[in-house]
Amino acid sequence: MQIKLDYLKIFSDWMSMLRMMKLINCISLLKKLENPLLMWIAFIVLGFCVPLKGINAHEIPTDVLVRSYFKADTEAVNLLVRVPLEAMRDMNFPVKGPGYLKLKEMPELTLDAAEIWLGNFVDVYAGEHKIADWKISKTRISLPSDLSFASYQKAYESFSLAPLSENTLLHHDQALLDVLITYPLKVSDTNFSVDLNFGGLGLNTTTVLTFVTPQGANRMFEFTGSPGLVELDPTWYRAFLRFVISGVEHILSGLDHLLFILCLILPCRQWRPLIATITAFTFAHSVTLLASAFGLVPNSLWFPPLIEMLISLSIVYMALENILRKDFRQRWSMAFGFGLVHGFGFSFALSESLQFAGNHLLTSLLSFNIGVEIGQILMIALALPILNYCLRNIASERLGIIVISVLVLHTAWHWMLERYMIVSAYQFNAPSLSSISWDEYMNWSLLLLFITLILYFLRRWFGEFLSKN
């Protein structure tokens, strides 16, 4: 009976191939029609005539979670990967009944799938040397309830266990594929980098990578899509360079931050008020950025949307002030206040990148802040000459400031309303005094004291600085 079914499958495949060849020949003949209208009518008729069941496409999974472990021994690097079997597309795994896997026929196919979809999309480097001669050592089909990937040791030992019984009813959409990829070491460099290019496994692919250090500690990375080359244990200067670039990219790609800086400098283009305003903004956002990195922020879900709404509110306020006020000598104080808010906004972007800092947390924080300042300086250096040229060549400089501020105000106002709708969807629960620990109370008190001291010294310095001609 099994042989008969196989012959029927072969016959069906050949008939599908013949139908496809006929379809291709028909399309080539239709293209020779000189009248475009007749060609399109023929295409439509042909489309209704082609049976849909002859089109056998493998759908791309929507959400794919990849769990992996990376550990280097003296002779080889072991990369353990667990992926949903449905992400291994176009493999035609043998099934029976409503879609249960024929587990006895799976081992050879899983090796091919692991090589095609996983091994070929991973690059491992030891220092600057790419490890090329990798191999798929073992594969294993697991149940969705299997917990062996809770730790590296359990995951590694699971490959020595007996495979699932062929009587196990496991649907192909629920099965998990566990893969052990081995990379032989030929150099003594232990500075490893890895490029997990798994973004094509699904429409939304999330990869959780756990790096097991030589000391046995676990360092976890989580990223979506394909993050590019990731240094698992970066040196301090590589971490410094990475976060400087990240800071520059963040400030230059954040339109709300750029519009706020534009509103700051628009009426304060003389160098003394400009230095005072930008310095106050820099001190303020540096304080809250560092405080956030060390956990001195609320863990509530409403906090990030609230900060985003307050950032748009800061742009609205600054634009209105540009329209209504004429004296901007004390603008630095507002820049300091709103800088505290923007620092929290910077921290949200930084929190996703700190996993790449390795053991260099403080270096990464400072370098990210340096990158933000470099981006601000670049933006101001480009904007000031353009603003000075445009405003000096119009009939009224004051009118030009008002027009630009109105345009910015219109954009920021819509942002504020949209973000307010998001914030209003959250339920705010004010913490009781009894729920605040002594350590939290002391940390927040020290932070407020530090902000007050900075504000005091800035006020004294700017008072003398701005009074000079």
N, C-alpha and C positions, 0 to 999 in steps of 0.2 A: 504493500500500500504506500509505503514511504517513497519507493522508486517511482510509482505512478504519479504521486503528487509532485515530485521534482521535475519529471518530464512535462507535466502540465505547466509548471512555473516557467520552464525554459521555452515552451511553445508560446506562452503568453508574452514573455519578454520579446521574443522574435516578432510577434504580431505587432507589439507596441512600436518596435523599431521600424517595421515596414510602414506603419501608419505615419510615423514621424518623417520618414524619407519621402513618402507621398506628399505630406504637408509641405515640406521644403521645396519639392518640385513644383507644387501648385503656386507657392509664393513667388518663385523665380519666374514662372510663366505670367503671373499677374503683373509683375513689374514691367513686362514688355508691352502692356497695353498703353496706347498713346493717349487715350482720354483719361485724365486723372479722376473724373467723376466715376467712370466705369470701374476703375481700379479700386476706389474706396468702397463702392457698392459690393464688389466681389469679395473684398477683404471682410466686410461685415457679414455677408452670407456665409463665407467660409468659417468665420469665428463661431457662428451659431451651429454649424454642422460638426465641428470638432468636439468629440465627447470629452467632458471635463475629467472623467475618471482616467483618461490616458495621461493626464498631467500628474506626476507623482513627485511633488516637491517636499523637502524636509523643512519644516518651519523653524525659524530661529527662536530659541527660548527667550522669554521676556526678561526674567531675573535669574541670574546664575551666581551662586556663591561658591568660591574656590577657597578651600582651606589648604595650607601648605606649611611644611617645616623645612628649615635649612640648617644642616649641621655638618661641620667639617671634622673629619677624623684625620689621623696621621697620613693615610694613604688615599683617601677619597672624600668627596663631598656627597652627602646624601640629600636629595630633594624629594620629600614626600608630598604628594599632591592628591587631594580628593575633590572630584568634580561630579556633577550630575551626569549620568550616562546620556541623557537626552541632549547634552551639549556636544556630544560626539556625532555630528551630523553626517549624513550620506554614508554611513557604515553598514546599513542593512543587517543589523543584528538579528539572529534567528529567533523567532517568536512562535508561540503556539496559543491556540484559543483566542481569547480577547486581547492578547498582547503580552502574555507571560513569557519571560526569557527562557530559552533552552540553554540552561546553564552549562551543560556538558559541552556544548559547542562554542562557548564564549572565550576560552583562554587565548587562542590564536588571534581572534578578532580584536580583543582588548589590547593586545600588544601592538597591533597595527594602529588602532585608534589612538593609543597613548603616544606613539611616535609621530603620527600625522598632526594631531591637534594640540599636543602638549610639548613633547620634546623639541620639535622644530620651532616652537615659539618661545623658547627659553634660552637666554645667553648668560653664562656664568663666567665671571672674571676673577682671577687671583692676581691682585695688583693690576698691572696693565696687560696681563696675559689672558687671552680668552681660552677657556677649556673647550676644545672642539670635539674630542673623541668620547662623547657621552654615550650611554646606553640605557635602554629600558630594562632594568633588572627584573622587576616583578610587577604583576598587576593582580588586582583582586576585585571581585564584585561584592559590594556590601549592601546590607539592608539600610533603609533610612533611619532605623532605630539604633544602628550601630554607634557606639560611643568611643571607639578606639582612637579617634583623632582628638581626644581631649588632651593628650600630651604626646610629646615626641616618642617617648619610650613605648607607650602602648601602641602608637601608630606603627612604629618600626617592627614591634613583635607580632603585630597582626598579620604581616606578610608571611609568617611562618606557620600560621594556623591552617587547618584544612579548609578547602573552599566550601561554599554553600552546597548543600545537597541538591542534586538535580531535581528532586521532588519539591523543592521550595517554589512556591508560587510568588514570583516577583515581577511586577509589571515594569516594562522598560522605561516608563516615564518616572518611576519611583526609585530606580536602582542608582547606586553610587559607584563610581569607578575610582579605586585607590591605585596609585601608581608610585613606584619607587624608581627614581632616575639617579644614576650614579655617574659622577664626574671624577675621573682619576686625577690626583694631584701630582704634578711633576716639578713644582716650584715650592719654595718654602714660605712665600709671601702669604700672610693670613688676612690681608686686607681684601675682603671679598665684596664683589658687587654683583647684582643680579638684575636682569631685565626680563620680567614676566609679562610677556605680550599676550595676555589672555583676553583682551578687550573684545575679540571677535567671537568668543564663545556664546555670547548672548547680547541682547539689546542693552541690558544694564548688568554689567559684570562687576562684582565686588570680590576682591582678593584679600584674604587675610593671611599674611605671611609671618611666621614665628621664627626668628633667628635664635638658635641655641648657641650661645657664646662658648668659647673654650672653658670658661669657668662654670658653665652649667646654667647660667641665667638665661631667662627668656626675654627677648626684645620683640615686641609685636608691631607689625606694620599693617595698615589697612588703607586700601586705595581702590578707586573705581577706574574701570577701563584699563588702559595700559600706561603706567606712570613713567615709563622710560627707565633708564639705568638708575638703580638705587644702591647707594653704598651702605652696607649693613653695619659697618663700624668705621665711620669716617674719621679722618684726622681733623684736628681743630681748624687748620687753615682751609680744608675743603668744606667743612661745615660753615666757616665764616664766609667764604665766597658764595656758597649756595644761598645763604640767607640774605646776603647783601643784594644779590640778583632778585630774590623773591620779594624783598622790600621795595625795590625799584619798580618791579612789575606790578605789585599791588597798588601802589599810589598812582601809577600812570594809567592803570586800567580801571580804577575806581572813579567813575564820573562824579559821584556825589562829593567825594573828597576834593576833586579838582575844582568843582564849582564853588565849594566853600572857600578854598584858597583864593579863587578869582574874586569872590566878594570881599575877602579880607584886604587884598592889595589894591582893589579898584580905586578907592579914594585915598589910599595911603601909599603913594608912589614915591614920596620923598624918602631918602634913605634912612633917616633916623626913625620916623614912625614905622617904616617898613621893617627895620631890624627889630624894633621892640615888639611889634605884632607877631612876627614869625618866631622870634625867640620864645615868647610866652606860649604860643601854640605848641612849639616843640617840647618845652619842658612839661607841659600839661599832658600831652598824649604819651610821652615817654613814661611818666609816672603810672598812669593807668594801664599801659601796655605791660609793664613789668609786674604790676600788682596782679593783673589777670593771669599772667603766665605762672605765677606762684599760687594760684587758686583763690585769690581774694575777690571773687565775684560770686553773685548768687548762682546756684545751680538750677534755678527754675527755668522751665521751657519758655516763659514769657520774656526773659531778660534779653536775648538777642533781638527779637522783633521790636522790643521797646527801644533799644539803642538805635536800631535802624530808623525808627520813627523820629527819635530825637535828633539824629544826624540831619534828616531832611528838615526838621524844625529849625535847626541852627542855620541852614542855608536861607530859609524863609526870613528869619530874623535879620540876618546880615543884609539881605537884599532890601528889606524894608528900611533898615537903618541907613543904607546908602541913598535911598530915595528921600527920606524925611529929615535926616540930620545933615549938618554942615561942618561940625567940629568933630574930628576923629582922632584927637591927640591921645585920648584914653581908650582907644579901641583895643589895646593889648589886653585889658582886663577881661573883655568879652571873649577874645581869642583864647585866653587861658581857661575860662569856664567851659567853653565849647570844646576846647582841646581835650579836656578830661573825658568827654563823651566820645570823641573820635578815637581816642586811645583804646577804648573798649571795642570799637569797631575794628581797629587794626588787629586786636587780639583774637577775634574770631577767625580771621584769615590765618593768623600765625598758629593757632591751636591745631589746625589740620596738618601743618608742616613740621611741628616740633618732633614728630615721630622719626624724622630723618636727621635729627641733631646728634644722635648717638649719646655719648657721655658729655657732650659739650653744650649743655643747656644755656648757661650764662653767655657763652660766646655767641650762640645762635640768636639769643634775644637781643644782644647789643648790635650784632651785625644786621639783623632785620631792621632795627631802628635806624641804623646808619643808612641802610638802603632806602628807607622811607624819606630820610632827610635829603639824600641825593636826588630822589625823584622830585621832592618839593623844590629843590634848588633848580633843577632842570626846567620844571614847569614855570617857575618865576622868571628864570633867565630868558625863556622864550616869550612869555606873556608880556613882560614889562616893556620891551622895545616896541612891540606891536601896539599895546595900549597907548603908550606915549605918542606914537606916530599918529594913530587914528584920532585920539582925543585932541591933539594939538592942531589938527587940520580940519576941524569942524567949527561951525560958528560959535557953539557954546559947549565947553568941556563939561559943565554941569549937566546939560541936557543929554550928552552922550553917556555919562555915568548912570543917569536915570533910565535911559532906554535899555542899556545892557542889564541893569539890575531888574527891570520889569520882566525881561525875557527869562532871566534865571529864576525869578520869583514864580513865574508861571509854571515852569518845569518842577521846581521843588514843591510847590503847593500840591500838585497832583501826586507826587511821590508821598508826601505827608499824609494825604487822605487815604491812599492805597495802603500804606503801612499802618495807619490807624485802624483800618478795618481788620487787618490781621491781628493787631495787638488786642483789639476789643473782643476777639473770639476766645481769648484765654481768660481763665478765672484766676484772679489775684487773691492770694491768701497771705496776709501779713503775718510774719513769724512772731510768735509770742516771746517775751523776754526769757521765759524759762527754757525755751528750746535753743537759745543761743549759748554756746559753750564759752568758757572763760578764754580759751585760746582765740576763738573767733572775735570775741569782744576786744581783746588786746590787739589783734592784728588790724582790725578796722580802726581802732583808736590811734594806733601808730601811723596808719596810712593817712588819716585826717590830720594828724599833727604834722606829718611830713609835707602834705599839701599846703597847710597853713604857713609853715616856715618858708617854703619856696615862694609863695605868694607875697609874704612879708619882704623878703630880700629883693624880689623883682620890683616891688613897688618902690623901695628905696633907691634901687639902681636906676630904674626908668624915670623916677622923679628928677634926678640929676641929669640923666642922659638926654631926656626930651626938652629940658629947659635951656640947653645950650643952643646957640645959633648954628 
